[in-house]
């Protein structure tokens, strides 16, 4: 068997643990966002610059995990920073969706890119899946349905008449 003959392994994860984590993310989001239950939620990870001190104490990792909530009826989006164990969280930060000039999604890297009018740094959010052996993330979070729905939301939000232009 050659090096390129090996097929990628199917993602292995604990379905019950995945369900519990999604339930926990919903509880956290509902606690910190007014009318949180009117938002759909998924896990997003953003690579950040290493810092001296993390939000939750100790040295900061170069990855930040967020519960990303979005609401279709008014286009609102909110981020809640969480630690990998989902025990601690920040207050919500609301994104200025009216300032979006576009969005794109790379299926290979599972990264959504949100671009803003007037330039500035785009938001690069990893919204992929993690198995039970995730070395750099929150393990056992598989969110194919949630990701598909979020990408449809972004497409509608950023299409002409919805806020900007988004190549998908």
C-alpha positions as CSV (number, residue, x, y, z in Angstrom):
1,X,0.0,0.0,0.0
2,X,1.4,3.4,-1.0
3,X,1.4,6.6,1.0
4,X,-1.5,8.0,-1.1
5,X,-3.6,4.8,-1.1
6,X,-4.7,5.3,2.5
7,X,-8.3,6.6,2.8
8,X,-9.1,9.2,5.4
9,X,-10.6,7.6,8.5
10,X,-14.2,8.3,9.3
11,X,-14.6,10.7,12.2
12,X,-15.1,8.9,15.4
13,X,-17.0,10.6,18.2
14,X,-19.2,9.8,21.1
15,X,-22.8,10.7,20.1
16,X,-24.1,11.0,23.6
17,X,-21.2,13.3,24.6
18,X,-21.9,15.4,21.5
19,X,-25.5,15.8,22.5
20,X,-24.5,16.8,26.1
21,X,-22.1,19.4,24.8
22,X,-24.7,20.9,22.4
23,X,-27.1,21.0,25.3
24,X,-24.5,22.7,27.5
25,X,-23.7,25.3,24.8
26,X,-27.5,26.1,24.5
27,X,-27.7,26.6,28.3
28,X,-24.7,28.9,28.4
29,X,-26.0,30.9,25.4
30,X,-29.5,31.2,26.8
31,X,-28.1,32.4,30.2
32,X,-26.0,35.3,28.7
33,X,-28.0,36.4,25.7
34,X,-31.5,38.0,26.2
35,X,-34.0,36.0,24.2
36,X,-31.1,33.5,23.6
37,X,-33.6,30.7,22.8
38,X,-34.6,32.6,19.6
39,X,-31.0,32.1,18.2
40,X,-29.6,29.0,16.6
41,X,-26.2,28.0,18.0
42,X,-23.0,26.2,16.9
43,X,-19.4,26.0,18.0
44,X,-16.9,28.2,16.3
45,X,-13.1,28.4,16.9
46,X,-11.0,31.3,16.1
47,X,-7.2,31.3,15.9
48,X,-5.9,34.2,18.0
49,X,-2.6,35.8,18.9
50,X,-0.9,34.3,21.9
51,X,-1.3,36.5,25.0
52,X,0.4,36.7,28.3
53,X,-2.8,36.0,30.3
54,X,-6.0,34.3,29.0
55,X,-9.5,35.4,29.8
56,X,-9.9,32.5,32.2
57,X,-6.4,32.9,33.9
58,X,-3.2,31.1,33.2
59,X,-1.4,31.4,29.8
60,X,-3.7,31.8,26.9
61,X,-3.9,29.3,24.1
62,X,-3.7,30.5,20.5
63,X,-7.3,29.3,19.9
64,X,-10.5,30.7,21.2
65,X,-13.7,28.7,21.3
66,X,-17.0,30.5,20.9
67,X,-20.7,29.6,21.0
68,X,-21.9,31.4,17.9
69,X,-25.5,32.3,17.9
70,X,-27.5,33.7,15.0
71,X,-31.0,34.7,14.4
72,X,-32.6,34.6,10.9
73,X,-35.4,37.0,11.5
74,X,-33.2,40.1,12.2
75,X,-29.8,38.9,11.1
76,X,-28.3,39.3,14.6
77,X,-25.2,37.3,15.6
78,X,-23.5,36.9,19.0
79,X,-20.3,35.3,20.2
80,X,-19.8,33.9,23.7
81,X,-16.2,32.9,24.5
82,X,-16.1,29.5,26.3
83,X,-13.3,27.4,27.8
84,X,-12.7,23.9,26.3
85,X,-14.5,22.2,29.2
86,X,-17.6,24.5,28.7
87,X,-17.4,25.4,32.4
88,X,-16.6,29.1,32.1
89,X,-17.7,31.7,29.6
90,X,-17.7,35.4,28.9
91,X,-20.5,37.8,28.3
92,X,-21.9,38.0,24.8
93,X,-20.3,40.1,22.1
94,X,-22.7,41.1,19.2
95,X,-21.3,41.3,15.7
96,X,-22.2,44.2,13.5
97,X,-23.9,42.3,10.7
98,X,-25.0,45.5,9.0
99,X,-21.3,46.2,8.4
100,X,-20.6,42.9,6.6
101,X,-19.5,43.3,3.0
102,X,-19.4,39.6,2.3
103,X,-18.7,36.1,3.5
104,X,-17.2,32.9,2.1
105,X,-16.7,29.4,3.3
106,X,-13.8,27.0,2.4
107,X,-15.0,23.4,2.6
108,X,-11.5,22.0,2.8
109,X,-10.5,23.9,5.9
110,X,-14.1,24.4,7.3
111,X,-13.4,28.1,7.7
112,X,-16.0,30.8,7.3
113,X,-14.6,34.2,6.5
114,X,-16.6,37.3,7.4
115,X,-15.5,40.5,5.7
116,X,-16.5,44.0,6.8
117,X,-17.1,47.2,4.9
118,X,-14.2,49.7,5.1
119,X,-11.6,46.9,5.3
120,X,-10.2,45.8,8.6
121,X,-9.4,42.3,9.7
122,X,-11.9,39.7,8.5
123,X,-13.2,37.1,11.0
124,X,-12.0,33.6,10.3
125,X,-14.0,31.1,12.1
126,X,-13.5,27.3,12.1
127,X,-16.9,25.6,12.1
128,X,-15.9,22.0,11.5
129,X,-16.4,18.8,13.5
130,X,-14.2,17.3,16.2
131,X,-13.9,13.7,17.1
132,X,-13.1,12.0,20.3
133,X,-9.4,12.5,19.8
134,X,-9.4,16.2,19.0
135,X,-5.9,17.5,20.0
136,X,-6.7,21.2,19.6
137,X,-10.4,21.7,20.2
138,X,-13.4,20.7,22.1
139,X,-13.8,17.0,21.4
140,X,-16.9,15.2,20.3
141,X,-18.7,18.1,18.6
142,X,-20.2,17.2,15.3
143,X,-22.4,19.8,13.8
144,X,-23.0,19.1,10.1
145,X,-26.7,20.2,10.2
146,X,-25.9,23.3,12.3
147,X,-23.0,24.3,9.9
148,X,-25.2,23.9,6.8
149,X,-27.9,26.0,8.3
150,X,-25.4,28.7,9.4
151,X,-23.9,28.8,5.9
152,X,-27.4,29.3,4.4
153,X,-28.0,32.1,6.9
154,X,-24.7,33.8,5.9
155,X,-25.5,33.4,2.2
156,X,-28.9,35.0,2.7
157,X,-27.5,37.8,4.9
158,X,-24.7,38.7,2.5
159,X,-26.5,38.2,-0.8
160,X,-27.7,41.3,-2.8
161,X,-30.6,42.8,-0.8
162,X,-29.4,41.0,2.3
163,X,-26.4,43.0,3.2
164,X,-23.6,42.4,0.7
165,X,-22.2,39.9,-1.8
166,X,-21.0,36.5,-0.7
167,X,-19.2,34.0,-2.9
168,X,-20.0,30.5,-1.7
